[in-house]
Amino acid sequence: MTDALIAVAFGGPSPEHDVSILTGLQAAHELLAAGRNVTGLYWAKTGEWYQVPASLEAEPFLEGLPRGAEALRLVVGEEGGFVSSGRMGRQRTVSVDVVVNCCHGGPGEDGTLQAMLQMAGIPFTGPSVAGAALGMDKLAFAGVVEGAGLPCLARQSLEVEGDIVFSGPYIVKPRFGGSSIGVEVVEDAETVRARLGTNPHLRRGAVVEPFRPDLFDLNVAVRRWPVEQVSAIERPLRSGSRSEILGYADKYVGGEGMASAPRELPAEIPSELADELRRQAAEIAELCQVRGVARIDFLSDGRQFYVNEINTIPGSLARYLWVEPPVLFGDLLGDMIEEAYRRPSSEYSTVGADGTVLRGAAAIAAKLA
């Protein structure tokens, strides 16, 4: 479907709005360079959708809405899709064949957008509804990892009342979020609980785990289409020797999102550690039913490692990690689009709904008596 209209979605009402714009524009420009039929779908911070040229640079978004953006509505249902009022108030449907989802965090990565696109009948790249929800919930993901017998640090829900079952220092994180936004290192349990009232990113929920200053980050990308593959392993570099954790600025404040962040690639770690990490990354990809490209983040002391989290729509779509084996960005995007068509995120079935229960039911009023 080389003539199909590919819509690259980016932005969204999320703290990661800005970096999502960068990822979306990178993908849109790459698809344009390949001669594909591409349009931009900008999801504003306020929640409105706009159709914008795929050739835009980042600067037009500094003031909020690029000049010439056309307002759209995302309509679900049999005749659903992206529609605009058009000229003279006449409704116009934008005939989108597939959406490349570059929306990081918030409703773009937690299953909300995935559900809307699914109900509108539009194929999309990246995680399914269930996969997105699991990846965004740090507590649920940790439970899946622990249940599979994979190594992970202790992690629990943080409440105002109740014991923390391990000793400090602690690292506290938003339960639903990513990219190190809202993540803090604190010394004692009293300070941890105080953060619930002062950190706005923790209002929907928070998790706490032991802070291990001896651990460093190791990240790897995974995909399951057209074949299962695991990328090279990177060691992201922190900003300065006193930096306790890999922060948002380390990852994104470099002009090109994650693609320009400082890193050691491939990471200089023992081959046995690298092999086992890649093996377990592939196992996590299977557990979480990864679609598109995901990035799995680990923590390591150079001998052992622990599963940290999964990013189901990673910054820059993790294109910079595919050096061993080498995968060009255009090929990565092409495979994601093909997967969106050929491996739908969900298939509904009414098998078993044959009327037997209805035929045997008495009056509803009697059931309620």
C-alpha positions as CSV (number, residue, x, y, z in Angstrom):
1,M,0.0,0.0,0.0
2,T,2.6,2.5,-1.1
3,D,0.0,5.1,-1.9
4,A,-1.8,4.8,1.4
5,L,-2.1,7.9,3.5
6,I,0.2,7.5,6.5
7,A,-0.7,9.9,9.4
8,V,2.1,10.5,12.0
9,A,0.5,11.4,15.3
10,F,2.5,13.4,17.8
11,G,2.1,15.8,20.8
12,G,-0.7,15.0,23.2
13,P,-1.8,16.2,26.6
14,S,1.2,14.8,28.4
15,P,4.4,16.1,30.1
16,E,6.2,14.5,27.2
17,H,4.4,16.7,24.6
18,D,7.5,18.5,23.4
19,V,9.7,15.5,22.9
20,S,6.8,13.7,21.2
21,I,6.8,16.5,18.6
22,L,10.4,15.8,17.9
23,T,9.9,12.0,17.5
24,G,6.9,12.6,15.2
25,L,8.7,15.0,13.0
26,Q,11.7,12.7,12.7
27,A,9.4,9.9,11.6
28,A,7.4,12.1,9.2
29,H,10.5,13.5,7.5
30,E,11.9,10.0,7.1
31,L,8.7,8.8,5.5
32,L,8.6,11.8,3.2
33,A,12.2,11.2,2.1
34,A,11.1,7.7,1.2
35,G,8.4,9.0,-1.1
36,R,5.5,7.9,1.1
37,N,2.2,9.8,1.3
38,V,2.4,11.4,4.7
39,T,0.4,13.9,6.8
40,G,0.9,15.1,10.3
41,L,-1.7,14.7,13.1
42,Y,-0.8,17.2,15.9
43,W,-2.5,16.5,19.2
44,A,-2.5,19.8,21.1
45,K,-1.9,20.1,24.8
46,T,-5.5,21.0,25.2
47,G,-6.7,17.7,23.6
48,E,-7.7,19.0,20.2
49,W,-6.5,17.4,17.0
50,Y,-5.1,19.2,14.0
51,Q,-3.9,18.2,10.5
52,V,-0.5,19.8,9.8
53,P,2.1,19.4,7.0
54,A,4.5,16.5,7.6
55,S,7.4,18.7,6.4
56,L,7.2,21.1,9.4
57,E,10.2,21.7,11.6
58,A,10.0,22.0,15.4
59,E,10.0,25.9,15.5
60,P,6.4,26.4,14.4
61,F,5.2,24.5,17.5
62,L,6.9,26.9,19.9
63,E,3.9,29.2,20.0
64,G,1.4,26.3,20.3
65,L,-0.3,25.9,16.9
66,P,1.4,26.1,13.6
67,R,0.0,28.4,11.0
68,G,-2.5,26.7,8.6
69,A,-3.3,23.9,11.0
70,E,-6.8,22.4,10.3
71,A,-8.9,21.4,13.2
72,L,-10.0,17.7,13.3
73,R,-12.2,15.5,15.4
74,L,-11.5,11.8,16.0
75,V,-14.8,10.0,15.6
76,V,-15.3,6.3,16.6
77,G,-17.7,3.9,15.1
78,E,-18.3,2.3,11.7
79,E,-18.0,5.6,9.8
80,G,-15.3,6.8,12.2
81,G,-12.0,8.5,11.6
82,F,-10.5,11.9,11.6
83,V,-13.0,14.5,10.2
84,S,-12.9,18.3,9.7
85,S,-15.6,20.8,9.0
86,G,-13.9,21.8,5.8
87,R,-15.1,24.8,3.8
88,M,-18.6,26.1,4.2
89,G,-19.0,24.0,7.3
90,R,-19.2,20.7,5.2
91,Q,-17.7,17.7,7.1
92,R,-14.6,16.2,5.4
93,T,-13.1,12.9,6.3
94,V,-9.3,12.6,6.2
95,S,-8.9,9.1,4.7
96,V,-6.1,7.9,7.0
97,D,-5.0,4.4,6.2
98,V,-2.6,3.9,9.1
99,V,-1.4,6.0,12.1
100,V,2.2,6.0,13.2
101,N,1.8,6.7,16.9
102,C,4.7,8.9,18.2
103,C,2.8,10.2,21.3
104,H,4.9,9.6,24.4
105,G,3.3,9.3,27.8
106,G,-0.2,10.2,28.9
107,P,-3.2,9.2,26.9
108,G,-1.0,8.6,23.8
109,E,0.9,5.7,25.4
110,D,-1.5,4.4,28.2
111,G,-4.1,2.7,25.9
112,T,-6.5,5.7,25.5
113,L,-5.5,6.7,22.0
114,Q,-5.0,3.0,21.0
115,A,-8.6,2.3,22.0
116,M,-10.0,5.3,20.1
117,L,-8.1,4.3,16.9
118,Q,-9.2,0.7,17.3
119,M,-12.9,1.8,17.7
120,A,-12.5,4.0,14.7
121,G,-11.2,1.1,12.6
122,I,-7.8,2.7,11.9
123,P,-4.7,0.5,12.0
124,F,-1.9,1.9,14.2
125,T,1.7,1.2,15.1
126,G,3.0,0.5,18.6
127,P,1.4,-1.2,21.5
128,S,-2.1,-2.6,21.8
129,V,-4.6,-1.3,24.3
130,A,-3.6,-3.9,26.8
131,G,0.2,-3.6,26.1
132,A,0.1,0.2,26.4
133,A,-1.8,0.0,29.7
134,L,0.7,-2.5,31.1
135,G,3.7,-0.6,30.0
136,M,2.5,2.6,31.5
137,D,1.7,1.1,34.9
138,K,5.0,0.7,36.8
139,L,3.4,-1.4,39.5
140,A,1.6,-3.8,37.2
141,F,4.7,-4.2,35.0
142,A,6.8,-5.0,38.0
143,G,4.3,-7.6,39.0
144,V,4.4,-9.3,35.6
145,V,8.2,-9.3,35.7
146,E,8.4,-10.7,39.2
147,G,5.7,-13.3,38.3
148,A,7.9,-14.5,35.4
149,G,10.8,-15.0,37.7
150,L,12.9,-12.2,36.2
151,P,15.3,-10.2,38.4
152,C,13.8,-6.9,39.6
153,L,14.2,-4.6,42.6
154,A,11.5,-4.5,45.2
155,R,8.7,-2.1,44.3
156,Q,5.5,-1.2,46.1
157,S,2.7,1.3,45.9
158,L,3.3,4.4,47.9
159,E,0.5,5.5,50.3
160,V,0.3,8.2,52.9
161,E,-0.3,5.5,55.5
162,G,1.3,2.1,55.6
163,D,4.8,0.7,55.9
164,I,7.5,0.6,53.3
165,V,8.9,-2.9,53.5
166,F,12.5,-2.0,52.7
167,S,14.9,0.5,54.1
168,G,16.1,3.7,52.5
169,P,17.4,5.6,50.7
170,Y,14.4,5.5,48.3
171,I,13.6,6.4,44.7
172,V,10.0,7.5,44.2
173,K,8.3,7.5,40.8
174,P,4.9,8.3,39.3
175,R,3.1,5.0,38.9
176,F,1.8,6.1,35.5
177,G,4.5,8.0,33.6
178,G,7.9,7.8,32.1
179,S,11.0,9.7,30.9
180,S,12.2,10.4,34.5
181,I,9.6,13.1,34.9
182,G,8.7,13.4,38.6
183,V,11.3,10.9,39.7
184,E,13.1,11.8,43.0
185,V,15.7,10.3,45.3
186,V,15.0,10.8,49.0
187,E,16.6,9.5,52.2
188,D,13.8,8.6,54.5
189,A,10.2,7.3,54.5
190,E,8.8,10.6,56.0
191,T,10.2,12.6,53.1
192,V,8.9,10.0,50.6
193,R,5.4,10.4,51.9
194,A,5.7,14.2,51.9
195,R,6.4,14.1,48.2
196,L,2.8,12.8,47.6
197,G,1.5,16.3,48.5
198,T,4.2,18.4,46.7
199,N,5.0,16.5,43.5
200,P,2.2,17.0,40.9
201,H,3.3,14.0,38.9
202,L,2.5,11.7,41.8
203,R,-1.2,12.6,42.1
204,R,-2.5,9.6,40.1
205,G,-0.4,7.2,42.1
206,A,3.2,6.6,43.1
207,V,5.6,3.7,43.5
208,V,8.7,3.5,45.7
209,E,11.7,1.2,45.5
210,P,15.2,1.0,47.0
211,F,17.7,3.5,45.6
212,R,21.0,1.7,44.7
213,P,23.7,4.3,43.8
214,D,25.9,1.5,42.6
215,L,23.6,0.7,39.7
216,F,23.7,2.3,36.2
217,D,21.3,2.2,33.3
218,L,21.4,-0.3,30.4
219,N,18.8,0.0,27.7
220,V,17.9,-2.2,24.7
221,A,15.2,-2.0,22.0
222,V,13.1,-5.0,20.9
223,R,10.7,-5.7,18.1
224,R,8.7,-8.8,17.1
225,W,8.0,-8.0,13.4
226,P,8.9,-9.1,10.8
227,V,11.1,-11.3,13.1
228,E,12.0,-11.1,16.8
229,Q,15.0,-8.9,17.1
230,V,17.0,-7.3,20.0
231,S,19.1,-4.2,19.4
232,A,22.5,-3.3,20.6
233,I,22.7,-2.4,24.3
234,E,23.3,1.2,25.3
235,R,24.6,2.7,28.5
236,P,23.1,6.2,28.8
237,L,25.5,8.7,30.3
238,R,24.3,10.9,33.2
239,S,25.0,14.6,33.3
240,G,28.0,15.0,35.6
241,S,29.5,12.7,38.3
242,R,27.1,13.9,41.0
243,S,23.9,13.0,39.1
244,E,22.0,10.4,41.1
245,I,19.7,9.2,38.3
246,L,19.3,9.5,34.6
247,G,17.2,12.6,34.3
248,Y,14.8,14.0,31.7
249,A,17.5,16.5,30.6
250,D,20.0,13.7,30.1
251,K,17.6,12.0,27.8
252,Y,16.0,14.7,25.8
253,V,17.5,18.2,26.0
254,G,19.9,17.8,23.1
255,G,17.9,19.0,20.0
256,E,16.8,15.6,18.6
257,G,15.1,13.9,21.5
258,M,16.7,10.6,22.6
259,A,18.7,10.4,19.4
260,S,21.1,13.1,20.5
261,A,21.5,12.0,24.2
262,P,25.0,11.1,25.3
263,R,25.6,7.3,25.5
264,E,28.0,4.4,25.3
265,L,26.9,2.3,22.4
266,P,27.4,-0.6,22.4
267,A,27.8,-0.7,26.2
268,E,31.1,-1.9,27.4
269,I,29.9,-4.7,29.6
270,P,30.9,-8.4,29.9
271,S,29.7,-10.5,27.0
272,E,27.9,-13.0,29.4
273,L,26.0,-10.1,30.9
274,A,25.1,-8.7,27.5
275,D,23.9,-12.1,26.3
276,E,21.7,-12.7,29.3
277,L,20.2,-9.2,29.2
278,R,19.3,-9.6,25.5
279,R,17.7,-13.0,26.2
280,Q,15.6,-11.6,29.0
281,A,14.6,-8.6,26.9
282,A,13.2,-10.9,24.3
283,E,11.3,-12.8,27.0
284,I,9.8,-9.5,28.3
285,A,8.8,-8.6,24.7
286,E,6.9,-11.8,24.5
287,L,5.3,-11.4,27.9
288,C,4.2,-7.9,27.1
289,Q,3.2,-8.8,23.5
290,V,5.2,-5.9,22.1
291,R,4.1,-4.3,18.8
292,G,6.2,-1.8,16.9
293,V,9.4,-1.0,18.8
294,A,9.8,-0.9,22.5
295,R,12.7,0.0,24.7
296,I,13.4,-2.1,27.8
297,D,15.4,-0.4,30.6
298,F,17.6,-2.3,33.0
299,L,19.8,-1.4,36.0
300,S,23.1,-3.1,36.5
301,D,26.2,-3.0,38.7
302,G,28.3,-4.6,35.9
303,R,27.8,-8.1,37.1
304,Q,24.1,-8.5,37.7
305,F,21.1,-6.6,36.3
306,Y,17.5,-5.9,37.2
307,V,14.5,-5.2,35.0
308,N,13.4,-1.5,35.5
309,E,10.7,-0.6,33.0
310,I,9.4,-0.9,29.4
311,N,8.8,2.1,27.2
312,T,6.2,1.0,24.5
313,I,6.7,4.2,22.5
314,P,10.3,5.2,23.2
315,G,11.9,8.5,22.4
316,S,12.9,8.7,18.7
317,L,11.3,5.3,18.4
318,A,14.7,3.9,19.6
319,R,16.1,4.3,16.1
320,Y,19.6,5.0,17.3
321,L,19.9,1.6,19.0
322,W,19.8,-0.5,15.9
323,V,23.5,-0.7,15.1
324,E,23.9,-4.4,16.0
325,P,22.0,-5.6,14.0
326,P,21.9,-2.5,11.7
327,V,18.4,-1.4,10.8
328,L,17.8,1.8,8.9
329,F,15.2,4.2,10.3
330,G,13.2,4.0,7.1
331,D,13.1,0.2,7.3
332,L,12.1,0.3,10.9
333,L,9.2,2.5,10.1
334,G,8.2,0.5,7.1
335,D,8.1,-2.7,9.2
336,M,6.0,-1.0,11.9
337,I,3.5,0.1,9.3
338,E,3.4,-3.4,7.7
339,E,2.8,-4.9,11.2
340,A,-0.1,-2.4,11.8
341,Y,-1.8,-3.8,8.7
342,R,-1.0,-7.5,9.1
343,R,-1.0,-8.0,12.9
344,P,-4.0,-6.1,14.2
345,S,-3.9,-5.0,17.8
346,S,-7.1,-6.8,18.6
347,E,-9.7,-9.0,17.0
348,Y,-13.2,-9.2,18.4
349,S,-15.3,-12.3,18.5
350,T,-18.9,-13.1,19.4
351,V,-18.4,-16.9,19.5
352,G,-20.6,-18.2,22.3
353,A,-23.1,-15.4,22.1
354,D,-25.7,-17.6,20.4
355,G,-28.8,-16.5,22.4
356,T,-28.9,-19.5,24.7
357,V,-28.7,-17.4,27.9
358,L,-31.4,-15.0,26.6
359,R,-33.8,-17.8,25.7
360,G,-33.5,-19.3,29.1
361,A,-33.9,-16.1,31.0
362,A,-37.0,-15.2,32.9
363,A,-38.4,-11.7,33.0
364,I,-35.8,-9.1,34.1
365,A,-38.2,-7.8,36.7
366,A,-38.2,-11.2,38.3
367,K,-34.4,-11.2,38.3
368,L,-34.4,-7.9,40.2
369,A,-37.0,-9.0,42.8
